[in-house]
Amino acid sequence: MRQILSYILCLFSFVSYTQKPTSIVDLSDDMRETSGLIFIDGAFYTFNDSGGEAELYQMDTISGKVSQTIKVEGAKNKDWEAVTTDDSYIYIGDIGNNSGKRKDLVIYKCPIQGLKEGKLTSEKIMISYEDQKVFDNEPHNHEYDGEGLFMMNGKLYLISKNWSYNESKIYEVPTIPGAYKLDVKTRIGVYGKVTDAYFNSVDENLYLIGYGENRFITCIKDFNGIEINEEVTIPITTINGLQTEGICVVGDLIYYTSEEVKVFKALLGRFSKKDFEGSVEIKLNQNRLKFNATNKMSSVKVEDQNGEILSRFKNINNKSKILELEDLENVNQLFIHVEMKNGVIFNKMISL
């Protein structure tokens, strides 16, 4: 039986105005195709994608130069796209698959202690996708590209970059070297094409970076590995944020890399977690939704669990709005999508 909610007060996270990221340093040409990003023992490490050397580069965040080169023994860089770490190992994903035709996807598992020795040994976790039956895909028009790895609750996950539509698949990856076919664990709607991901165990938020209509960072609040209950997306508005690639969280700061594009240098930039804070108050009383925001809203859309639009308003240009919903007798969930005048996008799910 549907639970009738006579009154719900929801505080939604939002920024009150669009925040521009801080550009820390331009990166040297040695890292012009920077892709993934990790932070270990006070230092950032990255690598070049697609045909680069099988090496990690420690960044000097003052000069933007490579302060140390770490060779990865037993590895090749066909199209490195992702890197993540736990307490003992570094996982490097040679999982780039723009063509959709690759059958040699591999994640290199490297003991983290090798950083102190100046070189990493590696073992192979060879992967394929259980749901991929066709390999003669049209390049940049399929859903089997991979560009993000993240650790969550002691498990390794891969998130796909979908060239066809704004949805990413998340696969759980075994961490014992061997060959595996990966099953889809869940699918999540995303703002665009995801190029990296980072799960922060402190606040249990999943951070995504990528590009769509704009370059973006999305914070999925209290991610449980299955569904999205609340998320905030902030567009990256710097001129040279054209090819956002890697992301990691250190303390209260969210760091990202952007590779070199034409006249724009590769860079290391950052946001603050505070850039995702603020509030929008939404009250659901019977069939009435009342919105009160800290910034002007542009549009609001409310859908049910089947994707049927229950209400939609555009050109609001106001901090408050009341929506009258029709009969909710057969509605189990509400999906609320709000776009702010400053470009911030918010999604929230409410179970009834």
Sequence and secondary structure as in RCSB ss.txt:
>XXXX:A:sequence
MRQILSYILCLFSFVSYTQKPTSIVDLSDDMRETSGLIFIDGAFYTFNDSGGEAELYQMDTISGKVSQTIKVEGA
KNKDWEAVTTDDSYIYIGDIGNNSGKRKDLVIYKCPIQGLKEGKLTSEKIMISYEDQKVFDNEPHNHEYDGEGLF
MMNGKLYLISKNWSYNESKIYEVPTIPGAYKLDVKTRIGVYGKVTDAYFNSVDENLYLIGYGENRFITCIKDFNG
IEINEEVTIPITTINGLQTEGICVVGDLIYYTSEEVKVFKALLGRFSKKDFEGSVEIKLNQNRLKFNATNKMSSV
KVEDQNGEILSRFKNINNKSKILELEDLENVNQLFIHVEMKNGVIFNKMISL
>XXXX:A:secstr
     S EEEEE   SS    EEEEE  GGGTTEEEEEEETTEEEEEE SS  SEEEEE TTT SEEEEEEETT 
  SS  EEEE SSEEEEEE   TTS  S  EEEEEETTHHHHTEE  EEEEEEETT       TTSSS EEEEEE
EETTEEEEEEE SSSSEEEEEEE  SSEEEEE EEEEEE SSEEEEEEEETTTTEEEEEEESSSEEEEEETT  S
S  SEEEEEEE  TT SSEEEEEEETTEEEEEE  BTTB  EEEEEEGGGG   EEEEEETTEEEEEEEEEEEEE
EEEETTS EEEEE    EEEEEEE    TT  EEEEEEEETTS EEEEEEE 
